[in-house]
Amino acid sequence: MLGGGPADYPDGGDAVYADSPDPLFQDGFGIGPGCQSADIDALPPVRMREVAEAFADPGERNLYSPCSPALCGAFERIIDDVVN
C-alpha cells in the first residue's frame, strides 16, 4: 500500500504523527504531513497502516511512501505480494 510514511519507509524510517507547523494544513487535515516532497504533502497513514499491517507477513512491512524519489521498488514489492 502507498501511504504517507517517510520516504525511507519501510527500509528504516517510521511513520510520523505530529501537528503541522502550517496552520492552514493543520486546520484542513487535523494533523501534519507524514511525508513531504517537491510534489506532494501526504497525510500519515493511520487506518491504511492498520489494514496494510494486518495483511503483512510477520516482521515485514508492506506500506510504502509516495514521497520516495523512486517508487519502482515499492511497486515491485506490491506486485510480488499480490502474485505470491
CNS distance restraints for C-alpha pairs under 8 A (distance, minus, plus):
assign (resid   1 and name CA) (resid  48 and name CA) 7.83 0.50 0.50
assign (resid   1 and name CA) (resid  52 and name CA) 6.45 0.50 0.50
assign (resid   1 and name CA) (resid  62 and name CA) 6.32 0.50 0.50
assign (resid   1 and name CA) (resid  63 and name CA) 4.82 0.50 0.50
assign (resid   1 and name CA) (resid  64 and name CA) 6.01 0.50 0.50
assign (resid   1 and name CA) (resid  78 and name CA) 7.20 0.50 0.50
assign (resid   2 and name CA) (resid  63 and name CA) 5.77 0.50 0.50
assign (resid   2 and name CA) (resid  64 and name CA) 4.74 0.50 0.50
assign (resid   2 and name CA) (resid  65 and name CA) 5.54 0.50 0.50
assign (resid   2 and name CA) (resid  66 and name CA) 5.86 0.50 0.50
assign (resid   3 and name CA) (resid  42 and name CA) 7.35 0.50 0.50
assign (resid   3 and name CA) (resid  43 and name CA) 7.52 0.50 0.50
assign (resid   3 and name CA) (resid  44 and name CA) 6.79 0.50 0.50
assign (resid   3 and name CA) (resid  45 and name CA) 5.29 0.50 0.50
assign (resid   3 and name CA) (resid  48 and name CA) 7.10 0.50 0.50
assign (resid   3 and name CA) (resid  49 and name CA) 7.54 0.50 0.50
assign (resid   3 and name CA) (resid  63 and name CA) 6.43 0.50 0.50
assign (resid   3 and name CA) (resid  64 and name CA) 6.04 0.50 0.50
assign (resid   3 and name CA) (resid  65 and name CA) 5.43 0.50 0.50
assign (resid   3 and name CA) (resid  66 and name CA) 6.27 0.50 0.50
assign (resid   4 and name CA) (resid  15 and name CA) 7.68 0.50 0.50
assign (resid   4 and name CA) (resid  33 and name CA) 7.30 0.50 0.50
assign (resid   4 and name CA) (resid  34 and name CA) 4.90 0.50 0.50
assign (resid   4 and name CA) (resid  35 and name CA) 5.56 0.50 0.50
assign (resid   4 and name CA) (resid  42 and name CA) 4.67 0.50 0.50
assign (resid   4 and name CA) (resid  43 and name CA) 5.03 0.50 0.50
assign (resid   4 and name CA) (resid  44 and name CA) 4.44 0.50 0.50
assign (resid   4 and name CA) (resid  45 and name CA) 5.42 0.50 0.50
assign (resid   4 and name CA) (resid  64 and name CA) 7.84 0.50 0.50
assign (resid   4 and name CA) (resid  65 and name CA) 5.50 0.50 0.50
assign (resid   4 and name CA) (resid  66 and name CA) 6.31 0.50 0.50
assign (resid   4 and name CA) (resid  67 and name CA) 7.32 0.50 0.50
assign (resid   5 and name CA) (resid   9 and name CA) 6.00 0.50 0.50
assign (resid   5 and name CA) (resid  14 and name CA) 6.92 0.50 0.50
assign (resid   5 and name CA) (resid  15 and name CA) 4.77 0.50 0.50
assign (resid   5 and name CA) (resid  16 and name CA) 6.88 0.50 0.50
assign (resid   5 and name CA) (resid  34 and name CA) 5.25 0.50 0.50
assign (resid   5 and name CA) (resid  35 and name CA) 5.76 0.50 0.50
assign (resid   5 and name CA) (resid  42 and name CA) 7.87 0.50 0.50
assign (resid   5 and name CA) (resid  44 and name CA) 5.82 0.50 0.50
assign (resid   5 and name CA) (resid  45 and name CA) 6.62 0.50 0.50
assign (resid   5 and name CA) (resid  63 and name CA) 7.75 0.50 0.50
assign (resid   5 and name CA) (resid  64 and name CA) 6.75 0.50 0.50
assign (resid   5 and name CA) (resid  65 and name CA) 4.94 0.50 0.50
assign (resid   5 and name CA) (resid  66 and name CA) 7.66 0.50 0.50
assign (resid   5 and name CA) (resid  67 and name CA) 7.81 0.50 0.50
assign (resid   6 and name CA) (resid  13 and name CA) 6.12 0.50 0.50
assign (resid   6 and name CA) (resid  14 and name CA) 6.69 0.50 0.50
assign (resid   6 and name CA) (resid  15 and name CA) 6.13 0.50 0.50
assign (resid   6 and name CA) (resid  16 and name CA) 7.38 0.50 0.50
assign (resid   6 and name CA) (resid  34 and name CA) 6.26 0.50 0.50
assign (resid   6 and name CA) (resid  35 and name CA) 4.90 0.50 0.50
assign (resid   6 and name CA) (resid  36 and name CA) 7.85 0.50 0.50
assign (resid   6 and name CA) (resid  65 and name CA) 5.89 0.50 0.50
assign (resid   6 and name CA) (resid  67 and name CA) 6.82 0.50 0.50
assign (resid   6 and name CA) (resid  68 and name CA) 7.60 0.50 0.50
assign (resid   7 and name CA) (resid  13 and name CA) 7.58 0.50 0.50
assign (resid   7 and name CA) (resid  35 and name CA) 6.78 0.50 0.50
assign (resid   7 and name CA) (resid  64 and name CA) 7.98 0.50 0.50
assign (resid   7 and name CA) (resid  65 and name CA) 5.31 0.50 0.50
assign (resid   7 and name CA) (resid  66 and name CA) 7.22 0.50 0.50
assign (resid   7 and name CA) (resid  67 and name CA) 5.04 0.50 0.50
assign (resid   7 and name CA) (resid  68 and name CA) 4.20 0.50 0.50
assign (resid   7 and name CA) (resid  69 and name CA) 7.39 0.50 0.50
assign (resid   8 and name CA) (resid  12 and name CA) 5.76 0.50 0.50
assign (resid   8 and name CA) (resid  13 and name CA) 5.22 0.50 0.50
assign (resid   8 and name CA) (resid  65 and name CA) 7.37 0.50 0.50
assign (resid   8 and name CA) (resid  68 and name CA) 6.79 0.50 0.50
assign (resid   9 and name CA) (resid  13 and name CA) 4.75 0.50 0.50
assign (resid   9 and name CA) (resid  14 and name CA) 6.12 0.50 0.50
assign (resid   9 and name CA) (resid  15 and name CA) 7.44 0.50 0.50
assign (resid   9 and name CA) (resid  63 and name CA) 7.48 0.50 0.50
assign (resid   9 and name CA) (resid  64 and name CA) 5.94 0.50 0.50
assign (resid   9 and name CA) (resid  65 and name CA) 6.09 0.50 0.50
assign (resid  10 and name CA) (resid  14 and name CA) 7.23 0.50 0.50
assign (resid  10 and name CA) (resid  61 and name CA) 6.07 0.50 0.50
assign (resid  10 and name CA) (resid  62 and name CA) 7.46 0.50 0.50
assign (resid  10 and name CA) (resid  63 and name CA) 6.67 0.50 0.50
assign (resid  10 and name CA) (resid  64 and name CA) 6.17 0.50 0.50
assign (resid  10 and name CA) (resid  65 and name CA) 7.91 0.50 0.50
assign (resid  15 and name CA) (resid  34 and name CA) 6.51 0.50 0.50
assign (resid  15 and name CA) (resid  44 and name CA) 6.74 0.50 0.50
assign (resid  15 and name CA) (resid  45 and name CA) 7.60 0.50 0.50
assign (resid  16 and name CA) (resid  34 and name CA) 5.30 0.50 0.50
assign (resid  16 and name CA) (resid  35 and name CA) 7.93 0.50 0.50
assign (resid  16 and name CA) (resid  44 and name CA) 6.59 0.50 0.50
assign (resid  17 and name CA) (resid  31 and name CA) 7.15 0.50 0.50
assign (resid  17 and name CA) (resid  32 and name CA) 7.03 0.50 0.50
assign (resid  17 and name CA) (resid  33 and name CA) 7.90 0.50 0.50
assign (resid  17 and name CA) (resid  34 and name CA) 6.52 0.50 0.50
assign (resid  17 and name CA) (resid  44 and name CA) 6.41 0.50 0.50
assign (resid  18 and name CA) (resid  31 and name CA) 6.06 0.50 0.50
assign (resid  18 and name CA) (resid  32 and name CA) 5.49 0.50 0.50
assign (resid  18 and name CA) (resid  33 and name CA) 7.83 0.50 0.50
assign (resid  19 and name CA) (resid  26 and name CA) 6.54 0.50 0.50
assign (resid  19 and name CA) (resid  30 and name CA) 7.45 0.50 0.50
assign (resid  19 and name CA) (resid  31 and name CA) 4.80 0.50 0.50
assign (resid  19 and name CA) (resid  32 and name CA) 4.55 0.50 0.50
assign (resid  20 and name CA) (resid  25 and name CA) 6.54 0.50 0.50
assign (resid  20 and name CA) (resid  26 and name CA) 5.31 0.50 0.50
assign (resid  20 and name CA) (resid  31 and name CA) 5.93 0.50 0.50
assign (resid  20 and name CA) (resid  32 and name CA) 3.67 0.50 0.50
assign (resid  20 and name CA) (resid  33 and name CA) 6.72 0.50 0.50
assign (resid  21 and name CA) (resid  26 and name CA) 7.55 0.50 0.50
assign (resid  21 and name CA) (resid  32 and name CA) 7.35 0.50 0.50
assign (resid  22 and name CA) (resid  26 and name CA) 6.22 0.50 0.50
assign (resid  22 and name CA) (resid  32 and name CA) 7.98 0.50 0.50
assign (resid  23 and name CA) (resid  27 and name CA) 5.97 0.50 0.50
assign (resid  24 and name CA) (resid  28 and name CA) 6.06 0.50 0.50
assign (resid  25 and name CA) (resid  29 and name CA) 6.03 0.50 0.50
assign (resid  25 and name CA) (resid  30 and name CA) 7.60 0.50 0.50
assign (resid  25 and name CA) (resid  31 and name CA) 7.61 0.50 0.50
assign (resid  25 and name CA) (resid  32 and name CA) 6.88 0.50 0.50
assign (resid  26 and name CA) (resid  30 and name CA) 4.83 0.50 0.50
assign (resid  26 and name CA) (resid  31 and name CA) 5.29 0.50 0.50
assign (resid  26 and name CA) (resid  32 and name CA) 5.98 0.50 0.50
assign (resid  31 and name CA) (resid  43 and name CA) 7.65 0.50 0.50
assign (resid  32 and name CA) (resid  43 and name CA) 6.96 0.50 0.50
assign (resid  32 and name CA) (resid  44 and name CA) 7.77 0.50 0.50
assign (resid  33 and name CA) (resid  41 and name CA) 5.70 0.50 0.50
assign (resid  33 and name CA) (resid  42 and name CA) 5.36 0.50 0.50
assign (resid  33 and name CA) (resid  43 and name CA) 4.65 0.50 0.50
assign (resid  33 and name CA) (resid  44 and name CA) 6.00 0.50 0.50
assign (resid  34 and name CA) (resid  41 and name CA) 7.56 0.50 0.50
assign (resid  34 and name CA) (resid  42 and name CA) 5.77 0.50 0.50
assign (resid  34 and name CA) (resid  43 and name CA) 5.03 0.50 0.50
assign (resid  34 and name CA) (resid  44 and name CA) 4.00 0.50 0.50
assign (resid  34 and name CA) (resid  45 and name CA) 7.45 0.50 0.50
assign (resid  35 and name CA) (resid  40 and name CA) 7.98 0.50 0.50
assign (resid  35 and name CA) (resid  41 and name CA) 6.04 0.50 0.50
assign (resid  35 and name CA) (resid  42 and name CA) 5.48 0.50 0.50
assign (resid  35 and name CA) (resid  43 and name CA) 7.11 0.50 0.50
assign (resid  35 and name CA) (resid  44 and name CA) 7.25 0.50 0.50
assign (resid  35 and name CA) (resid  65 and name CA) 7.70 0.50 0.50
assign (resid  35 and name CA) (resid  67 and name CA) 6.12 0.50 0.50
assign (resid  36 and name CA) (resid  40 and name CA) 5.66 0.50 0.50
assign (resid  36 and name CA) (resid  41 and name CA) 4.52 0.50 0.50
assign (resid  36 and name CA) (resid  42 and name CA) 6.31 0.50 0.50
assign (resid  36 and name CA) (resid  67 and name CA) 6.04 0.50 0.50
assign (resid  37 and name CA) (resid  41 and name CA) 6.59 0.50 0.50
assign (resid  37 and name CA) (resid  67 and name CA) 5.47 0.50 0.50
assign (resid  37 and name CA) (resid  68 and name CA) 7.96 0.50 0.50
assign (resid  40 and name CA) (resid  67 and name CA) 6.84 0.50 0.50
assign (resid  42 and name CA) (resid  66 and name CA) 7.41 0.50 0.50
assign (resid  42 and name CA) (resid  67 and name CA) 7.53 0.50 0.50
assign (resid  45 and name CA) (resid  49 and name CA) 5.20 0.50 0.50
assign (resid  46 and name CA) (resid  50 and name CA) 6.74 0.50 0.50
assign (resid  47 and name CA) (resid  51 and name CA) 6.40 0.50 0.50
assign (resid  48 and name CA) (resid  52 and name CA) 6.07 0.50 0.50
assign (resid  49 and name CA) (resid  53 and name CA) 5.96 0.50 0.50
assign (resid  49 and name CA) (resid  63 and name CA) 6.71 0.50 0.50
assign (resid  50 and name CA) (resid  54 and name CA) 6.10 0.50 0.50
assign (resid  51 and name CA) (resid  55 and name CA) 6.79 0.50 0.50
assign (resid  52 and name CA) (resid  56 and name CA) 6.40 0.50 0.50
assign (resid  52 and name CA) (resid  62 and name CA) 6.13 0.50 0.50
assign (resid  52 and name CA) (resid  63 and name CA) 6.26 0.50 0.50
assign (resid  53 and name CA) (resid  61 and name CA) 6.66 0.50 0.50
assign (resid  53 and name CA) (resid  62 and name CA) 6.72 0.50 0.50
assign (resid  53 and name CA) (resid  63 and name CA) 7.65 0.50 0.50
assign (resid  56 and name CA) (resid  60 and name CA) 6.05 0.50 0.50
assign (resid  56 and name CA) (resid  61 and name CA) 6.12 0.50 0.50
assign (resid  56 and name CA) (resid  62 and name CA) 5.97 0.50 0.50
assign (resid  57 and name CA) (resid  61 and name CA) 7.67 0.50 0.50
assign (resid  62 and name CA) (resid  77 and name CA) 7.92 0.50 0.50
assign (resid  62 and name CA) (resid  78 and name CA) 7.45 0.50 0.50
assign (resid  64 and name CA) (resid  74 and name CA) 6.05 0.50 0.50
assign (resid  66 and name CA) (resid  71 and name CA) 7.31 0.50 0.50
assign (resid  71 and name CA) (resid  75 and name CA) 6.25 0.50 0.50
assign (resid  72 and name CA) (resid  76 and name CA) 6.10 0.50 0.50
assign (resid  73 and name CA) (resid  77 and name CA) 6.21 0.50 0.50
assign (resid  74 and name CA) (resid  78 and name CA) 6.12 0.50 0.50
assign (resid  75 and name CA) (resid  79 and name CA) 6.00 0.50 0.50
assign (resid  76 and name CA) (resid  80 and name CA) 6.03 0.50 0.50
assign (resid  77 and name CA) (resid  81 and name CA) 6.10 0.50 0.50
assign (resid  78 and name CA) (resid  82 and name CA) 6.27 0.50 0.50
assign (resid  79 and name CA) (resid  83 and name CA) 6.03 0.50 0.50
assign (resid  80 and name CA) (resid  84 and name CA) 5.85 0.50 0.50
